[in-house]
Amino acid sequence: MAISKTTVCSRIEVSYDLSEAGNHILHVLYLETFDDPDDDQLPVISKRYVTIERYDTEGNATDYSNQDQKVIDICDIVFS
């Protein structure tokens, strides 16, 4: 059987970058579980951290459309 991957958004923190006015930052923790019911060494859980800033280094709005829906919703609120 194939290994399955499940991703869960575990934590979202919002901070404010004091060095750049108006640049809010989201710190997101994703927990990724890899499992195969036929493998007694699994499941394995991996942590993945993502940092999303309101603006990129060129001053353009950051594209966060590939994130979890909860993260997108919070970005829409915080970055508006």
N, C-alpha and C positions, 0 to 999 in steps of 0.2 A: 504494500500500500504506500501511497505517497505521503510525504511530510506536509502537514498543513501549518499555515502561519496565521495567527490571530493577533491583531494589533488593537490595543486599548489605550485611550488617552487617560492617564492616571492622575496627572497634576498640571495645572496651569497657574502660573504666577505672573502678575503684571507689575512692572517697575517703570520708573521714569529716569531717563538718562539726563542727569543734570548738566552734562557738558554740551548737550545739543538741545536747544529749546524745542519742546513739542515732540520729542522723539520717544514715544512710549516703546517699551520692550516687553514681549511675552516670552516666558521661559516655559517650555512644554516638555513633559516627561511622558514618553510612550513606552508601554510594556508590550513586548512582542513575544508571543509564545509559539514555539515550534513543537509540534507533536505528531506522533505516529503511533497508533494503538498497537502495532506489532513490534515496536522497539521498546525494550525495557529501560533504555537509557534516556528516554524522553518522557515527559516534556522538559524543555529547556526554556527559561525565561531570560530575555535580554532587555536591557534598558537602553532607550535611545532618547537623547536630549536634543531639542530643537530650540533655537533662539530666533525670534521673529521681531525685527525692528520695523517701525512705522515707515521709515525711509531707508533706501539703500545708500551707498557711499556717494552716489551722484545726485542725491536729493529727490529721486523718483519714489513714488509709492511702491512698497514691496508687494509682490504677488504671493499671496498665501492661499490661493485657491486649491492647492493640492493637499491641504491639511484636513484633519478630522473636522466634521461639521461643527462640533462644539467650539473648536479653536477658531474657525471662520466666524461664527456668531460673535464670539468675544472680541476678535480683531475688528469686526465691523463696528462694534459699540465703542471700543477704546480708541480706535484710530479715526473715528468720525469727528 
